[in-house]
Amino acid sequence: MPTKSGHTTAIRATRVVGTNVYNEANDKIGEIEDVMLDKTSDGIMFAVIGFGGFLGMGEKYHAVPWKLLNYDESTGGYVVPFTKEQLMQAPAHTISELTENDGRRVRDNAFSYYKVDRAA
């Protein structure tokens, strides 16, 4: 079944990881490093967007609610409704922090920062 944007609701994780992320001005702001899954609800907790590093050093990882990413065929990447500056100001995490407390703290902080209702 397609989403509101006409895309299918199912996608392989291997097609998501490594995909570039752009803002609405078509500026690249990072790439998807990982997708955190919630085993108990069979849902996606959040996407992990990385930026700012070189060869894996100094990179910052940001949790972004999956529902904020919309795939754009013309760029071959995901578009989010915020700027790189807004992403830079968002809570940043290390890879190990992303899964502490089953990822709930990171998920809740991301949904709060981006003002997204988890139930919606």
C-alpha positions as CSV (number, residue, x, y, z in Angstrom):
1,M,0.0,0.0,0.0
2,P,1.4,3.4,-0.9
3,T,2.1,6.2,1.6
4,K,0.7,9.8,1.2
5,S,3.6,10.6,-1.0
6,G,2.9,7.6,-3.3
7,H,5.8,5.5,-2.0
8,T,5.3,1.9,-0.8
9,T,5.2,1.3,2.9
10,A,7.7,-1.5,2.8
11,I,11.4,-1.0,2.1
12,R,14.5,-3.1,2.7
13,A,16.9,-1.7,5.3
14,T,19.9,-2.3,3.0
15,R,18.3,0.3,0.6
16,V,18.1,2.9,3.3
17,V,21.5,2.8,5.0
18,G,24.0,5.0,3.2
19,T,21.3,7.1,1.5
20,N,21.9,10.8,1.5
21,V,19.6,13.1,3.4
22,Y,18.7,16.6,2.1
23,N,16.8,19.6,3.4
24,E,14.0,21.2,1.5
25,A,16.5,23.6,-0.1
26,N,18.1,20.5,-1.7
27,D,21.3,20.9,0.4
28,K,22.8,17.6,1.5
29,I,22.9,17.5,5.3
30,G,24.1,14.0,6.0
31,E,23.4,10.3,5.3
32,I,21.5,7.5,7.0
33,E,23.9,5.5,9.0
34,D,21.5,3.1,10.5
35,V,17.8,2.4,11.4
36,M,16.9,1.6,14.9
37,L,14.1,-1.0,15.1
38,D,11.7,-1.7,18.0
39,K,11.5,-5.5,18.3
40,T,8.4,-5.4,20.5
41,S,6.2,-3.3,18.3
42,D,7.7,-4.4,14.9
43,G,8.2,-0.7,14.1
44,I,11.0,1.7,13.3
45,M,12.2,3.7,16.4
46,F,14.2,6.3,14.4
47,A,16.7,6.8,11.6
48,V,20.3,7.6,12.6
49,I,21.7,10.4,10.5
50,G,25.4,11.0,10.6
51,F,27.3,14.1,9.5
52,G,30.4,16.0,10.3
53,G,33.1,13.3,10.4
54,F,35.9,12.2,8.2
55,L,36.6,8.5,7.8
56,G,34.4,7.8,10.8
57,M,36.2,10.1,13.2
58,G,34.4,13.0,14.8
59,E,31.1,12.1,13.2
60,K,28.0,13.0,15.1
61,Y,24.9,10.8,15.1
62,H,21.4,12.2,15.3
63,A,18.2,10.3,15.8
64,V,15.4,11.5,13.6
65,P,11.8,10.2,13.7
66,W,11.4,8.0,10.6
67,K,8.1,9.8,9.7
68,L,10.0,13.0,9.0
69,L,12.0,11.4,6.1
70,N,10.4,11.5,2.7
71,Y,12.1,9.8,-0.2
72,D,12.6,12.1,-3.2
73,E,13.3,10.3,-6.5
74,S,14.9,13.3,-8.1
75,T,17.7,13.5,-5.5
76,G,17.8,9.8,-4.9
77,G,17.7,10.6,-1.2
78,Y,15.5,11.5,1.7
79,V,14.3,15.0,2.4
80,V,13.6,16.3,5.9
81,P,11.8,19.5,6.8
82,F,14.6,21.2,8.7
83,T,18.0,22.8,8.0
84,K,21.5,21.5,8.6
85,E,21.7,24.0,11.4
86,Q,18.6,22.6,13.1
87,L,20.1,19.1,12.8
88,M,23.4,20.3,14.3
89,Q,21.6,21.8,17.3
90,A,19.6,18.5,17.8
91,P,20.8,16.1,20.5
92,A,23.9,14.2,19.3
93,H,24.9,10.7,20.4
94,T,27.6,8.2,20.1
95,I,26.8,4.8,18.5
96,S,26.6,3.1,21.9
97,E,24.3,5.8,23.3
98,L,21.8,5.1,20.6
99,T,20.8,1.8,22.1
100,E,21.2,2.5,25.9
101,N,17.9,2.0,27.8
102,D,16.6,0.1,24.7
103,G,16.9,3.4,22.7
104,R,13.9,4.9,24.5
105,R,15.7,8.0,25.8
106,V,17.2,8.8,22.4
107,R,13.8,8.2,20.7
108,D,11.9,10.3,23.2
109,N,14.5,13.2,22.9
110,A,14.3,13.1,19.1
111,F,10.5,13.2,19.1
112,S,10.5,16.0,21.6
113,Y,13.2,18.1,19.7
114,Y,11.4,17.7,16.3
115,K,8.0,18.2,18.0
116,V,6.6,14.9,16.6
117,D,3.8,13.0,18.2
118,R,4.8,9.4,18.6
119,A,1.1,8.3,18.4
120,A,0.5,10.1,15.1
